């Protein structure tokens, strides 16, 4: 049973687990796409004085706030990307408050409806399964243990396998290229 643990310095001045959350079942941020933000910091350096979980009870957002970072987990389900339509992706971008929302025409012209851009430096690690990391050029099949560092470029995701893929991500606000 996967869990999210938050460890911090307590009022006694000693480190301890200050919260524990079951993340066995992730909510869907769009139909057929489970994922959730695990943590958010709104500035760098991060303010560690608060005790509130900054993502508890809040919907997932596409990008971190200016000067901040997001830590998230995504599940790419088998076959989910084959039936994905540009209209569904447009709705997902709107629901996630994406900064760069592709037009229907741009999504129809791209190699896959999931193609999009963010003004972020992203660190991705595949922890289970496999997923195609798509670019406008060469695509890469990522397997468990593979890492991608993505620097504000057009990208997308496609799971062609018969098993779920788990992707862990850190998104850091960045200046556009």
N, C-alpha and C positions, 0 to 999 in steps of 0.2 A: 504494500500500500504506500504509494509515494506521498511524501509530506513536504511542506515548506516549513523550515525552522528559521526563526529570526533570533539571532544572538546579539546581545548588547551588554553594556555596562549598566548594572542596576543601581538603585538608590544607595545600596550598601557599598558601591564602588567596585564590586566584583562582577565578572562576566557570568552570564547565565542565559538560558533559553528564555526569551520573553514572550514568544508566541509559537504556536504549532498549528498548522492548517493542513487538512487532508486535501491533496490535489489529485486523488485517484481519478476522478471524473472531471474533465475540464469542460467549462461551458462552451457553447458554439458562438464564435464571434461573427459568423455568417453560417447559413445552413450547410451542414456537412463538414464544417471546419472548426474543430475544437482547438482552443488556445486561451491563454490568459496572461496578463501582465502579472509578474511575480513581485516586482518592486519598481519604484520610480523615485528618482531624485530630480529635483527641480533646478538644481544649481550645482556648479563645480567650483570649488570643493563642496562636497555634500555636507549638509547640516545633519549631524547625527544626534542632536539633542532631543528630538521628539520621540514620543513613544507610540504614535499612531502608525498603523499600516497604511501607506499612502495609496494603495490600490484596492483595499478592502471595500467591497460594495460598489465599485466604480466600473463602468464599461471599459473595455480595451480601447486604446487609442493607437493610431498607426505610428506616429512619431513621438519622440520625447519633447518636452517643452524646450524653448530656447535655453541653452546652457545646461540642459539636464541629460539624463540617460534613463533607459528602460531595460529591464531584465524580464524576459518572457519565455514561455514554452509554447510550442505549436505542435499539433499532430496533423500530419498529412495522411488522410485515409486512402486506402487502395481504391482506384477507379474514380475517386471524387473529382479529380481534375479533368477527366475525359468528358464529363457532362457539364462542365463549368461554362456558362455563357457570359459574353461581355456585359449583358444587362445585370446579371447577378454580381459581377465584379464591380460595376458602377455603384450598385446599391451598397456593397461592402465598403467601398472607399468612402462613400458618404457617411455611413454608420460609424466608421472609424475616424472620421474627421481628418482624412488624408490632406496633406498640404498640396500635393500634386495629384489631381484627379484626372486620369486619362479620359479622353472623349470616347464615345462608342466607336467612332471611326478609327481612332488610334488603336483601340483594343482589337477591332476586327482586322486591322492591317498587321498587327504584331504576330509573332510566332505562337503565342499562347495568351488567352485572356487574362492570365494572372500577371502579365508584364506591367511593371510600374516603377516609379523612381521615388527616392526619398533623399533629403538633404541630411543624411546621417552616415556615420562610420559604424558599420555593423560587424559584429563578431558572431559567427554561427558555428555550432558544433552539432553534428548528428550523433545522437546517443543510442538510437535504435532504428533498424530498418534502413531504407535507402530512398533518396529523392533526387530528381534532376534539378540542378541549379541552372537556370536559364539566363542567358545574356543575349544581346543583339548579335553577338558573334558565336563563340564556341560555348557549348553547354557541357556541364560536368556532372557525372553520376556520383553523388556523394553517398558513402556508406558509413556505418557506425564507426566513430572515431575520426572521421574526416572533418576538417575545419575550413571555413571560408572567411576571409576578411574582405568585406565589400565596401568600396569607397564611393558612395553616392551615385551609383550608376543604375541604368535601367536593368531590371531583373524580374524573375518570376520563378515559380516552383511547379513541379509536376511529379506525382508519384505514379509510376507505371507498374509497380509491383503488386503482389497480392497480399502485402502485409503493411500495417501502419508504419509511418516514419515519425520519429520524435526528434524535433529540432529545438535546441536551446539557443537563445539569442540575447545579445546585448546590443542595444541601439544607442549611439551617442550623438547628440546634436553636433552638427559640423557646418562649416561654411560650404556653400555649393562650389562644385569644381568649375 
